[in-house]
Amino acid sequence: MAKEHKIKCVVWDLDNTLWEGILSENDQLVLRENVVRVIRILDERGILQSIASRNDADAALARLETFGLEEFFLYPQIHWDSKADSIERIAKTLNIGINTFAFVDDQPFERDEVRFAHPEVLCIDAADVDGIPDLPAMMPRFITDDSRKRRAMYRSDQLRNEREAEFSGPKESFLATLEMVVTIAPAVEEDLKRAEELTVRTNQLNATGYTYGYEELRAFSQSPDHRLWIAGLDDKYGTYGKIGLVLMETSADTWVIKLLLMSCRVMARGVGSILISLIRQQASKHGVRLLAEFVPTDRNRMMYITYKFAGFREIGEDARGVTLLENDLTRIPPFPEYVRMRLTGMA
């Protein structure tokens, strides 16, 4: 179940990288050969893209629009600051790990600066653009419907964040304006590729850090001793896609949460608490003891806090050294009023 290092975002330089020539010196710029093909392939695979360029922002964005490429780049950083700082800013804005970034630039000293500041970033010479789609780090095992929509979903997130920044009032009041609909159901065959993608891509909000392959997930979905649930989220701005996964090992008297994870894009939407409330409701309905496994990683502290706020307490470790938590299934809160729930197959 080891994690494979995959790239989630490619950050491009502009001058002599995305296009041939220097914007400030030459109006007759042409796109680098094959660069549009590479950009479209990465986009189709669900790999996000952005810009880190020392340039005049208005002129550069106008040129990208002329080339028909502006729409592909999220949160472009076009200014005179350090490119290492730009990449860090993009990572924080997208809320994905900087160790899943690649940086493409024609200048060795720019790549060296980024490599020094962020040794986990994959730095690529612009001369090697043609080979980018063939790099193993750029090749997800599956391309799902959520992969193809990923850029559009992040665009919707950008609009939501702008509206939230403009909103004055309690957070719950803003969430009510979103008209959110949470869908939770047992995972079926067509969900399993996305389920694998979630376990591979989700680091911060994975309570155990476990990852599972398609075949393992398929076996769990068909096992009488397991429950595999997948969650989706939609609101008035569009779909977030499939954003959460629950795997439980079940017996007649005990349920153990083996995996609880959700996409970082819904961290502020309360989906984690909603999933835990559903699990608690279902465990109480079936009259079973509810346990959860927790394996600390360098990034999943928030999941431990989520469990604690939901009333879980540590009861020790199992034979593998995995922390076990238990919930007494009292004072289970109702689902938030600002969310409409669609539950299917919760037998």
N, C-alpha and C positions, 0 to 999 in steps of 0.2 A: 504494500500500500504506500510505497514511497512517492513523494511528490516529484513531478517532473517540472523542471524550470521552463515555463512558457512565457512568451512575450504577450503582454496585454496592450501595450501602447508603443508606437513608433513615433519619435520626435524628429522632424526634418529641419535641417538648415535650408536656406533658400538659394543664395548666390552660389553658382557653380556646383550646386547639389540638386535642388529641385529643377532649376533652370540653368542654362548655360549663360554665363555673363554676370555682371555686377549691376544691380538695379540702379544704384546712384550714378553710374558712369555710362549706362547704355540703355537706350529705350528699345533696342531691337533684340529683346531677349527671346530665346526659344526654350521650350521644355527639353530637359534631358531625355534622350532616347529611352523609350520603354518605361519612363517613370509613371505615366498615367496607368499603364497596365499593372504595375506593381501596386500602386495606390488602390486600385479597384480590387485586386486580388486580396489584399490585406483587409479591406473594408468588408468584402464578402465573407471572410473568415471570422469577422467579429473582432478584429484587432483595431483598437482605436488609434487615431493619429492626431498629431499636433505639430506646432512649429516653434522652434527656438532660433531666432535670427536677429543679428545686429543690423537693423534697418529702420527706415522711416515706416511706421505702422500703416499710415493711410495709403502711402504709395504701394507698399507690399500687398496689402489686402486688396487694393484695386487691381493689381496685376493678377493675383490669384483668382479674382472674380472674372477677369478677362479670359483667363485660361479655363474657366469653368471648374475650378478646384476648391474654391473657398469653403464649400459646404462639407468637405471631407475632414476639416481640421477643427478640433475642439480646443477652446481656450488658448489660441495662438499667443505666444509670447514674442512680440516683435518690438524691440527697443534696443538700448545700448548696454544693458546690464549683462552680467555673466550668464552664459548658457547653462552652466551647472545650477545656478539659482533658478533659471527659467524652468528647467526640468523638475527641480524640487517643487516649484510652485504648481506646475501642471499635475504632478503626482498627488499633492495635497488637495487640489481642487477636484480631481477625479476620484479621490479617495481610494487609490489603488497603490500597492507597494512599489517603491522605486526599483526594487529588484526584478520587476516585470517590464522594465522599460528598455528600449533600444534607441540609440541616437545616431543619426546619419549626417555626416559632415565631410566636406572635402579637405578641410584643414587639419593636419596632424596635431597642431597645438591646441585646437579647440577640442578635439577628441581626448587629448591628454589631460586637459583641464577637467573635463567631465569625468574621465576615468579616475583621476586623482581624488576629486570630491565625492564621487559615487562609484566606487569600484564594482558595485553589483550591476551597473548599467552596461548593456551590451553596446559597444561603440563600433560603428561600421563606416568604412571609407566609402565616400560617394562613388568612387570608381567601381564599387562592387554592388551597385544598386540592382543590377539584373538578377543577381543570385539571391536576393533577400527572400523571395517566396519559397526557395528551396531549403532554407535553413531549418533544421529540426525544431528550433525554438519558435518558428513562425508557422508551424503546421499542427493545428489542433487535431485531435483524433477524430472528432466529429464536427461538422458544421450544422448547427441546429437553426431552427426558426428564430430563436432568441439571438443567435450569433449574427444572423443577417440583419436583424433589427437593432443591434446594439448601439450603433451611432445615433439612430433616430431616438432611441430611448434616453441616451445621454443628453440629446438636444432637448427633449421634454423635461429632463431633470433640471437643465439650465433655466428653462422658463419657470418651473416651479420654484427654484431657489430665488430667482429674481422677484417673483410675486411674494414669497415669504419675507424677503428683505424689506419689501414695501409695506407689509402688513403690520398694523399696530393692534395689539391685543394679545390675549393668552394664546399659547401654542395650540391648545385644543380647539380654539375658535378658528384658527387658520386651517387646521386639519379638517375641520368640518366643511370648509369651503371646497376641499378637493373632491368630495363625493367618492370616497374610496370604496372599492369592492374587493374583499379578500376571498379568494376561492381556495378551498382545501379539499383534497380528495386522495384516495389511494392512488399511487403511481401505477400507470398502465404502460403497455409496451411502448407507445409513442412518446412517453415522458422520459424514458430511461437514458437516452443520449444526453438530454439536458441535465438529468440528475447526475450523471457522471461529470459533466462539465462543471456543475455547481461544486462538487466535492473537490475537484482539481483547482478551480479558480478561487474558492473562498478560503481566505486565511485568517482574517481578523475575527470573523463571526462564525467560527467553527468550534464547537465546545470541546471536541476531542482532537481535532486536527486529522482525523481519519479521512482517507480517500478510498473510494471504491470504484472499480471498473464496471463497465456495462454488464458483463456476465454475472458479477457478484450481485449487482443491484437487481438484475432480472431474477436471480435465485431468491433474493429476499422478498421481492414482490409476489412470488408464488409460494412462499413458505408459510405454512400454518403457524409457525412459531415466531413470525416477525410481522410487523406492520411498517410499511413504507409509504409515507404521505408526502405529497408535493403541494406547494402553495404558490399561488399566483396573485398578482396585485394589479388593479387597474384604477384609474381615476379620470377626471374630466379632461386631463391633458393627454391621455393615451395610456398605453400599457407599460408596466414595468417588466412584463414577462413572468416567467417562472422564477421565483426569488427565494424560496425556502424549501428545506428538506428535513424530514424527521424519519429516523429509523429506530424502531423499538424491538427489543427481544421480549416476547410475551410468553407467559405461562399461565396456568390457571389461577395462581395467587400473586404473581409479581410481574410488573412491566419494568423493563430497564431501557432508558433512553440511551442508545448507543451513539447516536449522531443527531445533533441539532445544529442547523446552520442556516444562514440567510445571506443574501447579497448585501454588500456594504451600501448599495444605493438606497436601501430601505431602513438603514440604521435609525433614522430619526422619525420613522413612521409608526413605531410601536409594534411592528409585526412580530418581533421576538416574544413580547409579552402575550400577544394574541395566540401564537402557536402554543406557548406553555399553558395558557388558560384552557385551550382546547384539549391538550393532553391531560391536564388535571381533571377536567370535566369527564372525559372518557374513562379515565382510570377510576374515578369515583363511581361512575355509572356501572362499571364492571366489578366493583368491589375488590380491587387488587391493590397491592402495595406498589408505590411508585418510586423507583430509584433512577438516578442519572449518573452516567460516567462523565468525568471531567479530566482532561489531560492538558495541563498548562503548556502553552507555547509562548514564543516571544511576542505574540500579537493578539491573543484571544482573551485577554483579561476581561473585556467587556461582557463576554458570555458568562463568565463566572459571576459577575455582578448581576447580570440578568437573572440567573438562577437564584441568587441570594434574595433579590427583590421579590421573587415569586414564592419565597418561603421555603426554599430548599436549604437543608443543613448538612454539613459533612458528618458522615458516620464512620469514616475510616477508609481503608484501601483494600482492593482485592489482591489476589495472589500475584498479579502483574505489576502492582504498585500504582494502579489507576485509582484516582480519588473517586469515592462513591458519595453521592448526596441522596437525601431522602426528603420527600414532601409528605406532610401529614394530611393533605387533601382537605384542609379546613379553610374556610373563608375564601373560597374560589371566586374571584371577581367576574362579573359579567363582561361580555365583550364591550369595547368602547362604543358610545353612542354615535361617534363620528364615522363609524365603519359599518358597511353592510356586509354580512357574512353569507357565503354560499358554500354550504357543506354538503358533500355527496359521499355516499359509501361509508359513513361513519357507523357501522353496525356495532 
